[in-house]
Amino acid sequence: MKEMIKQLANDPDGLATYEFIANNIESIAPVLRQLVENMIMVDASGQFTVSAARYLNAIDPEKYADHIRELIAAAIDKDRERVYIGSLLTDIWGPDYASRADELSANDRNFRRIYQRLHPASII
């Protein structure tokens, strides 16, 4: 596993890191922190950072909560064109996120940052 982590440091865009996480989710607990850090380092656009957050959330949102928060925060910073982060609203906070925007904004900095970026005219 250590050799694979070294190889993933040369991942040009995050795809290989994302695939490694997805294909080895049952055995990566000891190195997940390193994989998340690598994903954040190599993914310049936020595309695979968003995908990793969505994937971990689908697998176990409570178990991976810290990693998901970190990936989302990085994706917000990376996805300046707002191409990928919009999918996080429904995938992380549910299809009814808009009706709960005030509550979610008060309790979740990442939600607030995405919502304000995607809906700058709204007041939350």
KEFINU-668356 format. One record per atom (N, C-alpha, C, O): x negated, y, z negated; residue in one letter. Coordinates in pm, whole numbers, padded with zeros to 5 digits, always signed. Layout:
XYZa ...
This chain:
-00083-00120+00000m +00000+00000+00000m -00087+00126+00000m -00053+00224+00066m -00198+00124-00072k -00286+00241-00077k -00341+00275+00061k -00355+00392+00097k -00373+00172+00138e -00425+00195+00274e -00318+00260+00361e -00349+00347+00443e -00194+00220+00344m -00085+00280+00423m -00067+00427+00384m -00042+00510+00471m -00077+00458+00258i -00067+00598+00212i -00175+00682+00279i -00149+00794+00322i -00297+00628+00288k -00406+00699+00354k -00374+00723+00501k -00398+00832+00554k -00321+00622+00567q -00285+00635+00708q -00175+00739+00728q -00177+00815+00825q -00079+00743+00635l +00032+00838+00648l -00013+00982+00630l +00058+01074+00671l -00129+01004+00570a -00181+01140+00560a -00208+01199+00698a -00215+01321+00714a -00224+01113+00797n -00246+01155+00935n -00117+01158+01017n -00120+01178+01138n -00006+01138+00953d +00125+01143+01018d +00142+01283+01079d +00135+01382+01006d +00163+01293+01208p +00167+01426+01270p +00291+01509+01241p +00288+01632+01248p +00403+01442+01208d +00527+01518+01193d +00621+01468+01082d +00723+01532+01058d +00590+01361+01017g +00674+01309+00910g +00754+01185+00948g +00807+01117+00861g +00763+01155+01077l +00841+01039+01120l +00787+00909+01062l +00865+00828+01012l +00658+00889+01069a +00600+00765+01017a +00622+00752+00866a +00648+00643+00816a +00613+00863+00795t +00637+00861+00651t +00783+00828+00623t +00813+00746+00536t +00874+00891+00697y +01016+00861+00680y +01045+00713+00709y +01116+00648+00633y +00990+00662+00817e +01012+00521+00851e +00957+00428+00743e +01018+00327+00711e +00842+00463+00688f +00783+00381+00582f +00874+00380+00460f +00896+00275+00399f +00926+00496+00424i +01019+00504+00310i +01142+00418+00339i +01182+00336+00256i +01202+00436+00455a +01325+00364+00489a +01304+00213+00497a +01390+00136+00455a +01192+00171+00550n +01167+00028+00569n +01115-00042+00445n +01110-00165+00441n +01075+00035+00344n +01014-00025+00225n +01077+00025+00095n +01011+00024-00009n +01200+00069+00100i +01263+00133-00016i +01260+00044-00140i +01253+00096-00252i +01265-00084-00124e +01268-00176-00238e +01134-00186-00312e +01130-00227-00428e +01026-00147-00245s +00895-00169-00307s +00811-00042-00323s +00694-00051-00362s +00866+00075-00294i +00783+00196-00294i +00792+00279-00422i +00731+00386-00429i +00865+00234-00520a +00881+00313-00643a +00749+00365-00699a +00742+00482-00737a +00644+00284-00705p +00519+00334-00763p +00451+00444-00681p +00370+00520-00734p +00483+00454-00553v +00416+00553-00467v +00513+00653-00405v +00474+00731-00318v +00636+00652-00448l +00735+00742-00387l +00695+00889-00404l +00714+00968-00311l +00643+00925-00517r +00598+01064-00539r +00496+01103-00433r +00505+01211-00376r +00399+01017-00407q +00297+01045-00306q +00360+01054-00167q +00322+01140-00087q +00456+00968-00138l +00521+00970-00007l +00600+01099+00013l +00598+01157+00121l +00669+01144-00091v +00744+01269-00083v +00647+01386-00063v +00672+01473+00020v +00539+01388-00136e +00440+01493-00119e +00382+01492+00021e +00361+01598+00081e +00355+01373+00074n +00303+01362+00209n +00405+01413+00311n +00370+01485+00405n +00530+01375+00293m +00636+01420+00383m +00641+01572+00386m +00648+01633+00493m +00638+01632+00271i +00644+01778+00261i +00522+01841+00328i +00533+01946+00391i +00408+01778+00314m +00285+01833+00372m +00284+01824+00525m +00242+01919+00592m +00330+01714+00582v +00312+01692+00726v +00430+01736+00811v +00412+01759+00931v +00548+01749+00755d +00667+01782+00835d +00682+01933+00845d +00734+01997+00753d +00639+01989+00954a +00641+02135+00970a +00780+02191+00994a +00807+02305+00956a +00869+02115+01056s +01001+02167+01092s +01109+02139+00987s +01212+02207+00985s +01088+02042+00901g +01187+02003+00803g +01279+01892+00850g +01362+01845+00772g +01266+01849+00974q +01355+01747+01029q +01352+01618+00948q +01457+01568+00907q +01233+01564+00925f +01224+01437+00855f +01234+01453+00704f +01269+01359+00633f +01204+01571+00655t +01224+01601+00514t +01373+01596+00482t +01413+01538+00380t +01456+01655+00568v +01602+01648+00553v +01648+01503+00562v +01729+01458+00481v +01597+01430+00660s +01637+01290+00677s +01602+01207+00554s +01680+01122+00512s +01485+01230+00497a +01446+01155+00377a +01536+01188+00259a +01573+01099+00183a +01571+01315+00243a +01662+01354+00135a +01799+01288+00153a +01856+01236+00058a +01850+01291+00275r +01980+01228+00303r +01974+01078+00277r +02067+01020+00221r +01866+01015+00319y +01851+00871+00302y +01846+00834+00154y +01918+00745+00110y +01761+00901+00078l +01751+00870-00065l +01882+00896-00136l +01919+00823-00228l +01953+01001-00095n +02083+01030-00155n +02183+00918-00124n +02264+00882-00210n +02178+00865-00004a +02269+00756+00033a +02237+00627-00042a +02328+00550-00074a +02111+00604-00071i +02069+00483-00141i +02106+00490-00290i +02171+00399-00342i +02065+00596-00358d +02093+00610-00500d +02066+00755-00544d +01953+00790-00579d +02170+00839-00541p +02149+00982-00571p +02099+01009-00713p +02028+01107-00735p +02134+00927-00807e +02088+00949-00944e +01943+00905-00963e +01863+00977-01022e +01911+00788-00913k +01775+00735-00927k +01672+00825-00859k +01562+00844-00911k +01708+00879-00744y +01614+00958-00666y +01640+01109-00676y +01592+01185-00592y +01714+01151-00775a +01756+01292-00785a +01639+01390-00780a +01646+01490-00709a +01533+01363-00853d +01418+01456-00854d +01353+01465-00716d +01317+01573-00671d +01338+01352-00650h +01278+01349-00517h +01369+01420-00416h +01321+01494-00330h +01498+01397-00428i +01594+01460-00337i +01588+01612-00353i +01582+01684-00253i +01589+01660-00476r +01580+01805-00500r +01453+01864-00439r +01455+01970-00377r +01343+01795-00459e +01216+01844-00406e +01215+01846-00253e +01167+01941-00192e +01268+01742-00192l +01275+01736-00046l +01366+01845+00009l +01333+01909+00109l +01479+01866-00055i +01572+01970-00009i +01509+02108-00021i +01518+02189+00072i +01445+02136-00133a +01380+02266-00150a +01276+02289-00041a +01266+02399+00013a +01199+02188-00009a +01098+02201+00096a +01164+02218+00232a +01117+02298+00314a +01270+02145+00257a +01340+02156+00386a +01396+02296+00407a +01393+02348+00519a +01447+02356+00302i +01500+02493+00313i +01389+02588+00357i +01411+02675+00441i +01273+02571+00300d +01159+02658+00336d +01109+02630+00479d +01069+02723+00549d +01112+02505+00520k +01057+02468+00650k +01153+02496+00766k +01110+02538+00874k +01281+02474+00746d +01380+02484+00854d +01428+02628+00868d +01543+02660+00838d +01340+02713+00914r +01371+02856+00926r +01479+02882+01030r +01550+02982+01022r +01493+02795+01127e +01594+02812+01233e +01730+02751+01194e +01825+02759+01271e +01737+02691+01077r +01860+02630+01025r +01915+02520+01117r +02036+02508+01135r +01826+02443+01173v +01864+02335+01263v +01905+02210+01186v +01998+02140+01226v +01838+02182+01076y +01855+02055+01005y +01927+02068+00870y +01998+01976+00830y +01909+02180+00801i +01959+02189+00664i +02112+02190+00655i +02168+02157+00550i +02181+02228+00761g +02327+02232+00757g +02389+02097+00726g +02493+02090+00661g +02327+01990+00773s +02381+01856+00747s +02376+01819+00600s +02451+01733+00554s +02289+01886+00525l +02277+01854+00383l +02403+01892+00306l +02437+01827+00207l +02472+01995+00349l +02590+02040+00274l +02691+01928+00257l +02733+01899+00145l +02730+01864+00365t +02828+01755+00353t +02764+01625+00304t +02825+01551+00228t +02641+01598+00346d +02579+01471+00310d +02538+01464+00163d +02540+01356+00104d +02501+01576+00104i +02459+01576-00036i +02574+01618-00128i +02596+01555-00231i +02646+01723-00091w +02748+01778-00179w +02891+01741-00141w +02984+01779-00212w +02910+01669-00032g +03041+01617+00004g +03114+01703+00105g +03083+01821+00122g +03212+01644+00172p +03286+01716+00275p +03369+01833+00222p +03410+01920+00298p +03393+01834+00092d +03471+01942+00031d +03382+02052-00030d +03429+02131-00111d +03255+02055+00009y +03161+02151-00051y +03211+02295-00042y +03190+02373-00135y +03276+02331+00068a +03319+02471+00086a +03420+02512-00020a +03417+02626-00068a +03509+02422-00056s +03610+02455-00157s +03549+02463-00298s +03611+02517-00390s +03428+02410-00313r +03359+02412-00443r +03235+02500-00440r +03149+02490-00528r +03224+02586-00340a +03102+02665-00319a +03064+02748-00441a +02947+02755-00477a +03161+02811-00506d +03130+02892-00624d +03070+02807-00736d +02967+02842-00794d +03134+02695-00764e +03086+02605-00870e +02949+02549-00835e +02858+02551-00919e +02933+02501-00713l +02805+02443-00672l +02694+02547-00673l +02581+02518-00712l +02724+02668-00629s +02625+02775-00628s +02578+02810-00769s +02461+02841-00790s +02670+02806-00862a +02635+02838-01000a +02547+02733-01065a +02470+02762-01157a +02557+02609-01016n +02488+02497-01080n +02372+02438-01002n +02297+02356-01055n +02356+02477-00876d +02255+02412-00794d +02185+02514-00704d +02243+02564-00608d +02062+02542-00737r +01986+02643-00663r +01970+02605-00516r +01980+02690-00428r +01944+02477-00488n +01928+02435-00349n +02056+02456-00270n +02052+02502-00156n +02170+02422-00329f +02297+02446-00260f +02312+02595-00230f +02344+02634-00118f +02290+02677-00331r +02305+02821-00315r +02215+02874-00204r +02259+02956-00122r +02093+02829-00200r +01999+02875-00097r +02045+02835+00043r +02039+02916+00135r +02090+02711+00059i +02137+02666+00191i +02264+02741+00229i +02276+02792+00341i +02357+02749+00136y +02485+02813+00165y +02465+02959+00206y +02526+03006+00302y +02380+03029+00134q +02354+03170+00167q +02283+03183+00301q +02306+03278+00375q +02197+03088+00332r +02127+03093+00460r +02223+03067+00575r +02212+03130+00681r +02316+02973+00556l +02409+02937+00664l +02531+03029+00671l +02591+03045+00777l +02567+03088+00558h +02685+03175+00551h +02645+03307+00485h +02691+03337+00375h +02561+03386+00548p +02508+03507+00483p +02614+03611+00451p +02593+03694+00361p +02726+03611+00519a +02829+03711+00494a +02918+03675+00376a +02991+03760+00325a +02912+03550+00331s +02999+03508+00222s +02945+03557+00089s +02825+03576+00073s +03032+03577-00002i +02994+03617-00137i +03013+03498-00228i +03125+03451-00248i +02904+03450-00284i +02914+03340-00382i +02840+03379-00507i +02836+03301-00602i 
